[in-house]
């Protein structure tokens, strides 16, 4: 059931088992899983059903370190959260990402990957990808191909959600379930506490309407930057969850960079290795990653890469993707005038794209496309890379974010090493030429590095309140009933897109709260 604080009000005796802050991927998945286990849930969401400019106003932030594009372009306060805009790529973290690595200070989670494995599997169903082939080798075998092997690099596949917008994906489970109530335009502004227990959550609309929501347990499922900002807000009695002094520290993103030019020796053979795969309604994206043994030997971070195809008909191809999907799935009623125009204007390209998709189960990349090795690099935990509060307040009366994002020499060294390794590992199939700026002195290559809209860290997970901000069970240190399920809790972040891991944590937390 969906309510709107602009016109509705919660009753004084309306107390849920669990109050979730944020109706993005984590909030929706946690709510659905809790409802399945018999819990009553309310979700407070600061945005509406669609993205609205006033709702985005609190995201305006001050950037004092490196340029960070995603802080202003990668966050959405709306029902569905960032899933309304993301591609839907699903990846697990790797076992080494959870381990203490002697060459990376501050590395190591408070549990091994094996702890999350069953929850990763359960999250697949809630993401709509449980029907996808889960073993990479089986995907290649289905295509009649051998799984690629490269010396020093490991081939792997990511999976993509057929319906990436979780508000749509779970609309039936949420809107028709009396046990789940979503309150739109309800921005969390203050925790109401008695000693270590949260008794209520004050929410406010952009128009100044306030309401207090009550529950037995509270869970913050908002993005990293906003989560840290909320818990940094000054309050009477101080911040009991920041005894470690680490709140806002160790902010991480994935460092993206075009590290090399790639020239295939045989275009068809190269496409067999790296063109996207489409099987049984699911998309699989071929990538390569640095072997764990190579990371340890060279004292480097985890790192991976994708082949980035660029051509002068990219815009045409993007426009035709939806048309092709409708045609191949028989959804002729969903074709519009724009589809018809594209079909007529670009019939030859449409034919090649459709045949490649339907007969060979692969994406179509024109022979004229240039190819770059697009690297995604883990960041080391760095206390100077941080989120703090600025000197201005937003439209809700909260202090704004100040972000100081740092990229260390270890990240740059890892990217250099990866590019050199790729040049050797892929030599049989392509000439890989590392970018000249990689070898140049100064900040030339640093200027080419970009963020990935993967915001992590700032509320480090640790057993002790002296070493982190939340416990391994995601309980906010210094409280009895307030939890955080967000990329903010990651001690380290590997190279994988963080959403799948956040959702595995959400499923695990649902089990914990159901036992409480």
TANOR-V440546 format. One record per backbone hydrogen bond with DSSP energy under -0.5 kcal/mol. CO is the residue of the C=O (numbers start at 1). NH is the residue of the N-H. If there is no record, write none. Layout:
BEGIN
((CO:NH) (CO:NH))
END
This chain:
BEGIN
((1:182) (3:184) (4:7) (4:8) (11:14) (13:15) (14:214) (16:216) (17:217) (18:20) (18:42) (19:219) (20:22) (20:44) (21:221) (23:80) (24:28) (25:29) (26:30) (27:31) (28:32) (29:33) (30:34) (31:35) (32:36) (33:37) (34:37) (34:39) (35:38) (40:17) (40:18) (41:181) (42:20) (43:45) (43:183) (44:22) (45:186) (47:185) (48:79) (50:48) (52:56) (53:56) (53:57) (54:57) (56:59) (57:60) (62:64) (62:403) (68:71) (69:72) (69:73) (70:74) (76:78) (78:81) (80:83) (81:84) (82:85) (82:86) (88:161) (89:91) (90:159) (94:97) (94:98) (95:98) (95:99) (96:99) (98:109) (99:101) (100:102) (101:104) (104:107) (112:115) (112:116) (113:116) (113:117) (114:118) (116:119) (116:120) (117:121) (118:122) (119:123) (120:124) (121:125) (122:125) (122:126) (123:127) (124:128) (124:129) (124:130) (125:128) (129:132) (134:136) (135:139) (136:140) (137:141) (138:142) (139:143) (140:145) (141:144) (150:153) (152:291) (153:150) (154:289) (156:287) (158:285) (159:90) (160:283) (162:164) (164:166) (165:168) (165:169) (166:170) (168:171) (170:174) (171:175) (172:176) (174:177) (176:178) (177:180) (179:41) (181:43) (182:3) (182:184) (183:45) (183:186) (184:5) (185:187) (186:188) (187:204) (190:202) (191:193) (192:199) (192:200) (193:195) (194:197) (196:480) (196:481) (197:194) (197:199) (200:192) (201:213) (202:189) (202:190) (203:211) (204:187) (205:208) (209:205) (211:203) (211:213) (213:201) (214:16) (217:19) (218:483) (219:21) (219:221) (220:485) (221:27) (223:227) (224:228) (225:229) (226:230) (227:231) (228:232) (229:233) (230:233) (235:238) (238:240) (239:242) (240:243) (242:245) (246:249) (248:387) (249:458) (252:456) (253:255) (254:256) (255:377) (256:450) (257:259) (257:375) (259:435) (260:373) (261:433) (262:264) (262:371) (263:431) (266:270) (267:271) (268:272) (269:273) (270:273) (270:274) (271:275) (276:363) (277:284) (279:282) (282:279) (283:160) (284:277) (284:286) (285:158) (287:156) (288:305) (289:154) (291:294) (291:295) (292:296) (293:297) (294:298) (295:299) (295:300) (302:378) (303:290) (304:376) (305:288) (306:308) (306:374) (307:309) (308:372) (310:370) (311:314) (313:317) (314:318) (315:319) (316:320) (317:321) (318:322) (319:323) (320:324) (321:325) (322:326) (323:327) (324:328) (325:329) (326:331) (327:330) (330:332) (331:334) (332:335) (336:340) (337:341) (338:342) (339:343) (340:344) (341:345) (342:346) (344:347) (346:350) (347:351) (348:352) (349:353) (350:354) (351:355) (352:356) (353:357) (354:358) (355:359) (355:360) (356:360) (356:362) (357:361) (361:278) (363:365) (366:369) (370:310) (371:262) (372:308) (372:374) (373:259) (373:260) (373:375) (374:306) (375:257) (376:304) (377:255) (382:250) (382:385) (384:386) (385:251) (386:404) (388:402) (392:400) (394:397) (398:394) (400:390) (401:62) (402:388) (403:64) (403:65) (403:405) (404:386) (405:66) (408:412) (409:413) (410:414) (411:415) (412:416) (413:417) (414:418) (415:419) (416:420) (417:421) (418:422) (419:423) (420:424) (421:425) (422:426) (424:427) (426:429) (426:430) (429:265) (429:266) (430:432) (431:263) (431:433) (432:434) (433:261) (435:438) (435:439) (436:439) (436:440) (437:445) (443:447) (445:448) (445:449) (446:449) (450:256) (453:455) (456:252) (458:248) (460:469) (460:470) (464:467) (464:468) (469:477) (470:462) (471:474) (474:484) (475:471) (476:479) (481:218) (482:476) (483:220) (484:486) (486:489) (487:457) (487:490) (488:459) (489:461) (498:502) (499:503) (500:504) (501:505) (502:506) (503:507) (504:508) (505:509) (506:510) (507:511) (508:512) (509:513) (510:514) (511:515) (512:516))
END
